[in-house]
Structures are given as C-alpha cells and as structure tokens.
Amino acid sequence: MTEPVDEFSFLPAQASDWGIPGPVPRGERLSIALPDGRTLSALRYGDGPPVVTFVHGAGLNAHTWDSTILALGLPALAVDLPGHGDSSWRPDAAYVAATLAPDVVAGVEAWTDRPQLLVGQSLGGLTAAAVAASRPDLVRELVVVDITPGIASTGGPAQLREFFSGPADWASRDELVDRALAFGLGGSRAAAERGVFHNSRVRPDGRVEWKHHFARLANELSRSPEAAAAAAAGQDALGAVLSESGWHDLEGVQAPVTLVRGDHGYVTDEDAAEFARRLPAASVEVVVSGHNVQEELPVDLGRRLRARADGA
C-alpha cells in the first residue's frame, strides 16, 4: 500500500465516498502526559473549541469517528483510549471503564472549554458513562452507541478475536490488509488500507505491529491454552461485577442519555428492555446497522448528533 501524506489525508476521499459536502475540517493530533508517565492522545477537528467528544470501542482508535465527524460538521474531539491508537498501553492491561474514565476526563479537561455532547461506542460507551457519572460538569448529554452493561465490550465475534490473535508483528502493512480482506473485514481494499494505516505502526526494526494492546494480549493467549482458559474464567467472574458497575454509572448520569443501537448489533431486545427499565427517562434509537454504527452509518449518526448539538 502507498503511504499517505499524513493521517488526515484520507478525509477528502471519505467525504466524497459518503456524499458529504465540504469543506473538509482541519485535523490535528494532540497529546498530554498523564500523572503516571503514560501519554494520552486525541484528534481535534475543525476551528474553535470542541462541542462533541467521541470515545471509540475496543480494538479501534479515534479515526473510527472520521466519517461521522465529517457528517457532523462541528468542532469535535476524538480520544484514543489507553492501549489504543497513539495513547500508551497500560502496564496492568486493565482496559475497563473504571480505569479508562479518569484518563478521558484528563483529556476533556485539557482540550475542551465547555460541557460536551459525549459520544461513546462499545467499550467507549461504558467509559463515557463512567465519565458522565463522575464528572457531570463536563457532560451536557451522553450518547451510548450499541452497548449496555453486561455485554462483553472487549469481546466480539469469534472471527474478530481470531483475526487479532495472529502473529504479533508483520513484514508490511500490505500483509495486514490482505489478512483483513481474507477475514471479510474492511470492505473495499481502499477502506482496509485506511483502517490498517490508522491501527498499526512501523517499529524501528521495520516490522509492523497493531497499535492497540488487545492484539498483543490475544496473541499471547493464543499460544497458551491454559492461560486462555484462565483468562476466560476470570473474565466471566469479572463480567458480573462490571455489569453492575456499568449500570451504577448509567443510573448516576445527570445529563440526558440516549442509546443508539444497531438492529443487528450487540444489543439485543432484552438488553434494550433492561436499559429502558433502569433508565426510564432515557431515549432508545434503533438504526439499521451492526455494532460499528459510526462506520456503517456515519452520515445518519452524524446528523443525529448534529441535531442534539444544535439543540443545546
């Protein structure tokens, strides 16, 4: 694959592909040092202070929101969760909402100047709920995309887990693109190349590796069935605790809450009913999409978010 000029070089083509009129907003990479020495990274789009902040799901990165932000047409911030994108990996590999939320708070405090329309998908949705519950002064409205507590936000289809449990490094990005297409991921080759570029890095030795920590963890588990079994058992035990913690966060959010769920995503009718029972004042919107609504329906999602932002 041909290396792009920079990480924002794809935006004009994405806008064209989705029929989003210009101009394409300016993008910039941001970073701050966290108290423990790790780095938190994010992307800022447009002129002026962000009014919408986005938090991605497990195994993704801030660029998953690019097309949605183009459709939104407002100044926005997209955070790379710890262990993803250009943010540092956590030494303890604790990628759950309770440990991720304080870092997102640090980013929102550093890079915004007003309460945000906070949007989170999958793991990012649970993290966004924890942010909104703990820091109501930073959030004027919360939108959670295709996730409710109790769903394995770091899991996903077996095919996806197998995809990331391959080798820990590769000779070139082309190998990763070929692998993604062989697994039926990425759509067109151009889309797969864009996704691989944003989600991988070239090491000093010339080898290519995934940016997110989950690929390394999946690779290690794939080489040890005993460790994988122990991890699965531990995840089951942790899941019940995290489920209640997640509901506690959502029920503690003072701002308006909306769940946007794909009709063939991870949230089932039973999950949505439990969400409505626990948060009767919240809204639930169903769209024709799978789990990654921001990539399958970016124009629809962007317009929905624009209406909420304009209504502030």
C-alpha positions in Angstrom: 0.0 0.0 0.0 1.1 3.6 -0.7 1.9 5.6 2.5 -0.4 8.6 2.8 0.9 12.1 3.3 -0.4 12.2 6.8 -3.1 10.7 9.0 -5.7 13.2 7.8 -5.0 12.6 4.1 -8.0 10.2 3.8 -10.6 12.8 4.8 -11.4 14.2 1.4 -11.9 10.7 -0.1 -14.1 9.7 2.8 -16.2 12.9 2.4 -16.6 12.1 -1.3 -17.4 8.4 -0.7 -20.3 9.4 1.7 -21.5 12.4 -0.3 -20.6 14.8 2.5 -20.2 18.4 1.2 -17.0 20.3 2.0 -15.0 21.9 3.2 -13.1 19.2 5.0 -12.3 20.3 8.5 -8.7 20.7 9.7 -7.5 17.9 11.8 -4.6 17.9 14.4 -3.0 15.4 16.7 -2.9 16.2 20.4 -1.2 14.6 23.3 -0.8 15.2 27.1 1.4 13.5 29.7 -0.6 11.7 32.4 0.5 11.7 36.1 1.9 8.2 35.9 4.1 9.0 32.9 1.8 7.5 30.2 0.6 9.6 27.2 -3.0 10.2 26.2 -3.5 11.1 22.6 -6.5 12.5 20.7 -7.6 14.1 17.4 -9.2 17.6 17.2 -11.2 18.6 14.2 -12.4 22.0 12.9 -11.9 25.5 14.1 -12.9 26.6 17.6 -13.3 24.6 20.8 -14.9 21.1 20.5 -18.6 20.8 21.3 -18.7 17.0 20.8 -16.3 14.4 22.2 -16.0 10.9 20.9 -14.7 7.7 22.6 -14.1 4.6 20.5 -14.6 0.9 21.2 -12.1 -1.9 21.9 -9.5 -2.6 19.2 -10.4 0.6 17.4 -8.9 4.1 17.6 -10.0 7.8 17.3 -10.1 7.7 13.5 -13.1 5.3 13.6 -15.1 8.5 14.0 -13.7 10.4 11.0 -16.7 10.0 8.6 -19.2 10.7 11.4 -17.3 13.9 12.3 -17.3 14.9 8.7 -21.1 14.5 8.6 -21.4 16.2 12.0 -19.9 19.4 10.7 -19.0 20.8 14.1 -15.7 21.2 16.1 -15.0 17.8 17.7 -12.6 15.8 19.8 -11.9 12.1 19.4 -9.9 10.4 22.1 -7.6 7.4 21.7 -8.4 5.3 24.7 -5.4 4.0 26.7 -3.9 0.9 24.9 -5.2 2.2 21.6 -4.1 4.5 18.8 -1.3 6.8 19.9 -2.1 6.5 23.6 0.2 4.5 25.8 -0.6 0.9 26.7 -1.5 0.2 30.4 1.1 -2.0 32.1 -1.7 -3.7 34.0 -3.8 -4.2 30.9 -6.8 -3.0 32.9 -9.0 -1.8 30.0 -12.3 -1.4 31.7 -14.4 1.7 32.2 -13.4 2.5 35.7 -9.7 2.7 34.9 -10.2 4.4 31.5 -12.6 7.1 32.6 -10.0 9.2 34.6 -7.8 9.5 31.5 -10.7 10.6 29.3 -11.6 13.1 32.0 -8.0 14.5 31.8 -8.3 14.8 28.0 -11.7 16.6 28.2 -10.4 19.0 30.8 -7.2 19.7 28.7 -8.8 20.1 25.3 -12.4 21.4 25.7 -13.8 24.5 27.4 -17.5 23.7 27.9 -19.7 20.7 28.8 -19.7 18.2 25.9 -22.1 16.1 24.0 -20.2 12.9 24.9 -20.5 10.0 22.5 -19.1 6.6 23.2 -19.3 3.3 21.3 -18.9 -0.2 22.8 -16.1 0.0 25.4 -16.1 3.7 24.8 -19.8 3.9 25.6 -19.3 2.4 29.1 -16.3 4.6 29.6 -18.3 7.7 28.6 -21.0 6.7 31.1 -18.3 6.5 33.9 -17.0 9.9 32.8 -20.5 11.4 32.9 -21.4 9.9 36.2 -18.1 11.0 37.9 -17.8 14.5 36.3 -21.3 15.9 35.5 -19.7 19.3 35.0 -18.0 18.0 31.8 -21.0 16.4 30.1 -24.2 18.1 28.9 -25.6 15.0 27.2 -24.5 11.3 26.8 -25.0 9.2 23.7 -24.1 5.5 24.1 -23.7 3.5 20.8 -24.6 -0.2 20.7 -23.6 -1.2 24.2 -25.2 -1.8 27.6 -23.7 -3.1 30.8 -23.4 -6.9 30.8 -22.3 -7.1 27.1 -18.7 -8.1 26.7 -17.4 -4.8 25.3 -13.9 -6.3 24.7 -15.2 -9.5 23.2 -16.9 -9.5 19.8 -17.4 -12.2 17.2 -15.0 -15.2 17.3 -13.8 -14.3 13.8 -12.6 -10.9 15.1 -10.8 -12.4 18.1 -9.1 -14.9 15.7 -8.1 -12.1 13.4 -6.3 -10.2 16.1 -4.7 -13.3 17.7 -2.5 -13.8 14.6 1.3 -13.0 14.7 2.4 -10.2 16.9 4.3 -8.4 14.0 4.3 -8.4 10.2 6.7 -7.6 7.4 4.5 -4.9 5.9 1.1 -3.2 6.2 0.1 -5.0 2.9 0.2 -8.3 4.8 -2.3 -6.9 7.3 -4.5 -5.6 4.6 -4.5 -9.0 2.9 -5.3 -10.6 6.2 -8.2 -8.2 6.9 -9.7 -8.9 3.5 -9.3 -12.6 3.9 -11.3 -12.4 7.1 -14.0 -10.4 5.3 -13.1 -7.2 7.2 -12.6 -3.7 6.0 -14.9 -3.7 3.0 -13.0 -2.5 -0.1 -9.2 -2.6 -0.3 -9.1 1.2 0.0 -11.1 1.1 3.2 -9.0 -1.8 4.6 -5.8 0.1 3.8 -7.1 3.2 5.6 -8.1 1.1 8.6 -4.8 -0.7 8.8 -2.8 2.5 8.4 -4.7 4.1 11.4 -4.5 1.0 13.5 -0.8 -0.1 13.0 2.7 1.3 13.3 6.1 0.6 11.9 8.6 -0.3 14.6 12.3 0.9 14.4 13.3 -2.6 13.1 10.9 -2.1 10.2 8.3 -4.7 11.4 4.7 -3.7 11.6 2.5 -4.2 14.6 -1.0 -3.3 15.7 -1.2 -0.1 17.8 -3.8 -1.5 20.2 -2.7 -3.7 23.2 -5.5 -6.2 22.6 -3.7 -7.7 19.6 -0.6 -8.4 21.7 -2.8 -9.9 24.5 -4.7 -12.0 22.1 -1.5 -13.3 20.6 -0.1 -14.3 24.0 -3.3 -16.1 24.9 -3.4 -18.0 21.6 0.0 -19.5 22.4 -1.2 -20.8 25.8 -4.5 -22.7 26.0 -4.2 -22.8 29.8 -3.7 -19.1 30.1 -6.6 -18.5 27.7 -8.9 -20.8 29.8 -7.9 -19.0 33.0 -8.5 -15.6 31.3 -11.9 -16.6 30.1 -12.9 -17.8 33.6 -11.6 -14.6 35.1 -13.5 -12.6 32.5 -16.7 -14.4 33.4 -16.2 -13.6 37.0 -15.3 -10.0 36.4 -18.2 -9.6 34.0 -20.9 -9.7 36.7 -19.1 -7.1 38.7 -18.5 -4.8 35.8 -22.1 -5.2 34.7 -23.4 -3.8 38.0 -20.7 -1.1 38.0 -21.8 -0.1 34.5 -25.5 0.2 35.4 -24.5 2.2 38.5 -22.6 4.6 36.3 -25.5 5.0 33.8 -28.1 5.4 36.6 -25.9 8.1 38.1 -25.7 10.2 34.9 -27.4 13.6 35.5 -27.4 14.6 31.8 -29.9 13.3 29.2 -28.9 9.8 28.0 -29.6 8.2 24.6 -28.8 4.7 23.4 -28.3 4.2 19.7 -28.4 0.5 18.9 -27.9 -1.3 15.6 -30.7 -3.6 14.7 -28.2 -6.4 14.2 -25.5 -5.2 16.6 -24.5 -6.4 20.1 -27.5 -5.0 22.0 -30.4 -7.5 22.0 -34.1 -6.6 22.5 -33.7 -8.0 26.1 -30.7 -5.7 26.7 -32.6 -2.7 25.3 -35.6 -3.5 27.5 -33.4 -3.7 30.6 -31.8 -0.4 29.6 -35.3 1.2 29.3 -36.4 -0.3 32.7 -33.4 1.0 34.5 -33.3 4.4 32.8 -36.9 5.2 32.0 -36.1 8.9 31.1 -33.5 7.9 28.5 -34.1 7.6 24.8 -33.5 4.5 22.7 -33.0 4.8 18.9 -32.7 1.8 16.6 -30.8 2.1 13.3 -30.2 -0.4 10.5 -26.6 -1.3 11.4 -24.3 -3.7 13.1 -22.1 -2.9 16.1 -19.9 -0.2 14.5 -22.7 2.2 13.7 -20.1 5.0 13.3 -18.5 3.2 10.3 -21.7 1.7 8.8 -24.0 4.7 9.1 -21.7 7.7 9.6 -23.9 10.2 7.8 -27.1 9.2 9.7 -25.3 9.1 13.0 -23.5 12.5 12.3 -26.9 14.1 11.5 -28.5 12.7 14.7 -25.7 14.1 16.8 -25.7 17.4 15.0 -29.4 17.8 15.9 -28.6 17.2 19.5 -25.7 19.6 19.5 -27.7 22.3 17.7 -30.5 21.8 20.3 -28.2 22.8 23.2 
